Amino acid sequence: MILPRHLIWTAVLAALWCAAHSLLITHTVRDRVRALFPRYHVFDRLIYVVFSTVSLAVLFAWLRTLPEQLLWDWPGWWRWVRWAGLLEAGVLFWLGAQSYNGRAFLGLTQIRDFVAGRPTVPPPFSTAGILGVIRHPWYTGTLVFMAFCLPVTDVNLVWRVVFSLYVLVGTELEERKLLRDLGETYAEYRREVPRFFPAPWPRKRS
């Protein structure tokens, strides 16, 4: 079976966005930016967030122009399953926001320190709140959200699959980066706290 051309382009462009999103945050790229702009590299995080957001908005604006065929519309009581899934995703995003350092995530802390003329101290590794239950609440929330966010069409089924695979692969890449940066501290955390979903029984904590 040959996919229609617009579905192939949907997969290709979604995959390209995922690749760019992951590549731009790697140590290799960030070290290169620091070497080229030793004084102004503190803006790299904010630029990354803005670029990712705008480029994703452009991608979805294009996707909305494509013809779609409805595959599943959450009929009857299934709509309550859908809203329960969306509520779960919202709770995960909210709990993650309470545990992460949002200003550092957006790059605002780095810019504030730059303006004040002082070096930025990376935020300490934290397992507070939801991070003591699962390691990646925002990634889990993203997977849940993509499963329940819309009636399923041929177009959004393609980008849901691409983005879901990206979350899974990207999480593994981020885990390796955190192991490189934090060493045994993160290795111990991985042994004690599940990646995406809470363990059915508590793990032994050291």
C-alpha angles and dihedrals in degrees: 000000000000116000118229113262095249091056091051090051089048090056094043097049093043090051091048091052090050092049093050092045091053097040095052093058097049122115090244094058095039092050089050091052091050090051093049096041106025093167102038103036088105087083093059095092095051091045089050092052093047093046092048093048096046095044091049090050090051091049093052092045087057092046090056089061093060124098110251135199116212113235104168130009104182095250125199116339090357088081088068089052088052094050091046089054092049090049090052091050091050092051091050092050091048094047090047091052089054092054102039125074097247097187092053090044090056093042094244095121091054092051092047091053091046091054090047091051097240132117119258116247111211112242113260120259107266136193095181124139117345090001087073089059104039130006099223112033094161092051091048089048090050092052091048092045093051090051094054108021102100144005104280117256131171090256100048091041088062096050092041090057093046094048093043091053089047092053090052095046093039091052091055091049091049090049090055091048091051091049089053092049101039104025118188093003091067093037089058091046090053091053092052105037125049120238106233112354132035115262114251088237130026117268120228110269121211 
